Amino acid sequence: MTVTYSLNVSKARLLGFAKLLLRWRGSIYKLLYREMAIFCGLYYSLTALYRYILSENQRIVFEKLAIYCEAFTNLIPLSFVLGFYVSIVVSRWWQQFMSLPWPDKPCMLISAYVHGRDERGRIIRRTLARYLSLLSVLSFQAVSTAVKKRFPTLDHLEEAGLMTKEERTVYEEIPMIHGKWWVPAQWFTALTMRARKEGRIKDDILLSNLLNVSFISMITLKTSLNLKKYILV
């Protein structure tokens, strides 16, 4: 799971970046220290063998062998391979970033499309925005450590106001062990259709645009998350 340092970066002061490099949890050092230890062990073993064990003639043979091996390394386009690999990694990261469902545009569309200055209109708009937030939290719990720590159970979702007691009862009664992230999406759709029938959404074009903008990024995100179960990242 992803380890985020965004909060630490936002509070960084003098030497904050240097302190961040020394973090062990979720760092590149934790991921590669075994391979680095093996490489350093082999390197210093060959160095000790060359400097203290081999004779003068054996050192000459060793140097010729090193030159011979170096000649074959020029046949491998290492810079091209590394550039190709980096481009793949960056493009995959950018695709994942673009798949994040930001709530700004759907909330602005809710405010613009769902009319009504009465109390019910205000509650409908707030409930639609809350369903989108609940949908995002249930989806990000599978990949984000920060979200999982903030909302580990349904009790925390209820305490934060993202889910009411009645909605939690309905959510828990659904006979599925996992994969119930789509439930808030169903609630959002049902409430949007009710607002359309009440005339708070003026026409079907606005209704279709609101549903498409609200769910297309979330569906893309869930598709990428499901693919991660079978693809080694």
C-alpha positions in Angstrom: 0.0 0.0 0.0 1.1 3.6 -0.7 2.9 5.5 2.1 2.2 9.2 1.8 4.4 12.0 3.1 2.3 14.9 1.9 1.5 16.1 5.4 5.2 16.0 6.4 6.2 17.9 3.3 3.5 20.6 4.0 5.0 21.1 7.5 8.6 21.0 6.4 10.9 23.7 7.8 14.7 24.1 7.8 16.4 20.8 6.7 12.9 19.3 6.2 13.8 17.7 2.9 17.0 16.2 4.4 14.9 14.7 7.2 12.5 13.3 4.7 15.3 11.4 2.9 16.2 9.7 6.2 12.7 8.2 6.5 12.8 4.4 6.4 9.2 3.4 6.1 8.0 3.4 2.5 11.4 4.7 1.3 13.5 3.5 -1.7 16.2 2.4 0.8 13.8 -0.1 2.4 12.9 -1.5 -1.0 16.5 -2.0 -2.3 18.7 -2.4 0.7 19.1 -6.2 0.2 20.1 -5.9 -3.4 22.5 -3.0 -2.5 24.1 -5.1 0.3 24.6 -8.0 -2.1 26.2 -5.6 -4.7 28.5 -4.0 -2.2 29.5 -7.4 -0.8 30.5 -8.7 -4.2 32.2 -5.5 -5.2 34.4 -5.3 -2.1 35.1 -9.0 -2.4 36.5 -8.6 -5.9 38.4 -5.5 -4.8 40.0 -7.4 -1.9 40.8 -10.3 -4.2 42.5 -8.0 -6.8 44.5 -5.9 -4.3 45.6 -8.4 -1.7 45.3 -12.0 -3.0 46.2 -12.0 -6.8 49.8 -11.9 -7.9 51.1 -9.4 -10.5 50.5 -11.8 -13.5 47.1 -12.7 -12.2 46.2 -9.0 -11.9 47.1 -8.5 -15.5 44.8 -11.4 -16.5 42.0 -9.9 -14.3 42.4 -6.5 -15.9 42.2 -8.0 -19.4 39.1 -10.0 -18.4 37.5 -6.7 -17.1 38.3 -4.9 -20.3 36.8 -7.8 -22.3 33.6 -7.7 -20.3 33.4 -3.9 -20.6 33.6 -4.2 -24.4 30.4 -6.3 -24.4 28.5 -3.8 -22.2 28.8 -1.3 -25.1 26.6 -3.7 -27.1 23.7 -3.2 -24.7 21.9 0.2 -25.3 21.5 0.8 -21.5 20.6 4.4 -21.8 17.8 3.6 -24.3 16.5 0.8 -22.1 16.5 3.0 -19.0 14.8 5.8 -21.0 12.1 3.5 -22.3 11.6 2.1 -18.8 11.3 5.5 -17.2 8.8 6.7 -19.8 6.6 3.6 -19.1 6.7 4.2 -15.4 6.0 7.9 -15.7 3.1 7.3 -18.2 1.6 4.7 -15.8 1.9 7.1 -12.9 0.3 9.9 -14.9 -2.6 7.6 -16.0 -3.2 6.7 -12.4 -3.1 10.4 -11.3 -5.6 11.3 -14.1 -7.9 8.5 -12.9 -8.3 10.1 -9.4 -11.9 11.3 -9.0 -11.7 14.9 -7.9 -14.9 16.1 -6.3 -14.6 19.7 -7.5 -16.3 19.5 -10.9 -19.2 17.1 -9.8 -19.9 19.4 -6.8 -20.0 22.5 -9.0 -22.4 20.7 -11.4 -24.6 19.6 -8.5 -24.8 23.2 -7.4 -25.6 24.4 -10.9 -28.0 21.7 -12.0 -30.0 20.8 -8.9 -32.2 23.8 -8.3 -34.3 24.8 -5.3 -33.8 27.3 -2.5 -36.0 25.5 -0.1 -34.7 23.2 2.7 -35.3 20.0 0.6 -33.2 21.3 -2.3 -30.4 22.2 0.0 -30.5 18.7 1.6 -30.5 17.0 -1.8 -27.4 18.9 -2.9 -25.6 18.2 0.3 -26.5 14.5 0.2 -25.3 14.1 -3.4 -22.0 15.6 -2.4 -21.8 13.4 0.6 -22.5 10.3 -1.5 -19.6 11.2 -3.8 -17.3 11.6 -0.8 -18.4 8.3 0.6 -17.9 6.6 -2.7 -14.3 8.0 -2.9 -13.5 6.9 0.7 -14.7 3.3 0.1 -12.7 3.1 -3.1 -9.5 4.6 -1.7 -9.5 2.3 1.4 -8.1 -0.4 -0.8 -5.0 1.5 -1.9 -4.4 4.4 0.4 -2.8 3.9 3.9 -3.8 7.4 5.0 -7.5 6.8 4.1 -7.5 3.4 5.7 -6.1 4.8 8.9 -8.5 7.7 8.9 -11.6 5.5 8.2 -10.7 1.9 9.2 -14.3 0.9 10.0 -17.9 2.0 9.3 -18.0 3.5 12.8 -15.5 6.1 11.7 -17.5 6.9 8.5 -20.6 7.4 10.6 -18.8 9.6 13.1 -17.4 11.7 10.3 -20.9 12.3 8.9 -20.2 10.5 5.6 -22.9 7.9 6.4 -26.0 8.0 8.5 -27.3 5.2 10.8 -30.0 4.3 8.4 -27.6 4.2 5.4 -25.2 2.0 7.4 -28.0 -0.4 8.2 -28.8 -0.7 4.6 -25.2 -1.0 3.7 -24.5 -3.8 6.1 -27.6 -5.8 5.0 -26.3 -6.2 1.5 -25.2 -9.8 1.3 -21.6 -9.2 0.0 -18.3 -9.7 1.9 -16.4 -7.2 -0.1 -16.8 -5.0 -3.2 -19.7 -2.8 -1.9 -18.1 0.4 -3.0 -20.8 0.8 -5.7 -23.6 1.2 -3.1 -23.2 5.0 -2.6 -23.1 5.3 -6.4 -26.6 3.6 -6.5 -27.8 6.0 -3.8 -26.5 8.9 -5.8 -28.2 7.8 -9.0 -31.5 7.1 -7.2 -31.5 10.6 -5.5 -30.6 12.3 -8.8 -33.5 10.6 -10.6 -35.8 11.6 -7.8 -34.6 15.2 -8.1 -35.3 15.0 -11.9 -38.8 13.8 -11.3 -39.4 16.6 -8.8 -38.3 19.1 -11.5 -35.2 20.2 -9.6 -33.1 19.2 -12.6 -34.5 20.9 -15.7 -33.9 18.4 -18.4 -32.4 14.9 -19.2 -29.3 16.4 -20.8 -28.2 18.0 -17.5 -29.1 14.7 -15.7 -26.9 12.7 -18.1 -24.0 15.2 -17.9 -24.1 15.1 -14.1 -24.1 11.3 -13.9 -21.3 11.0 -16.5 -19.0 13.5 -14.8 -19.7 12.0 -11.4 -19.0 8.4 -12.2 -16.7 8.1 -15.2 -13.5 8.9 -13.3 -14.6 6.6 -10.4 -15.3 3.7 -12.8 -11.8 4.3 -14.4 -10.2 4.3 -11.0 -11.9 1.0 -10.0 -10.9 -0.6 -13.2 -7.3 0.3 -12.7 -7.5 -1.0 -9.1 -8.9 -4.3 -10.2 -6.2 -4.7 -12.8 -3.5 -4.2 -10.1 -4.6 -7.4 -8.5 -3.3 -9.3 -11.6 -0.5 -7.0 -12.9 2.8 -6.7 -11.0 3.5 -3.0 -10.6 
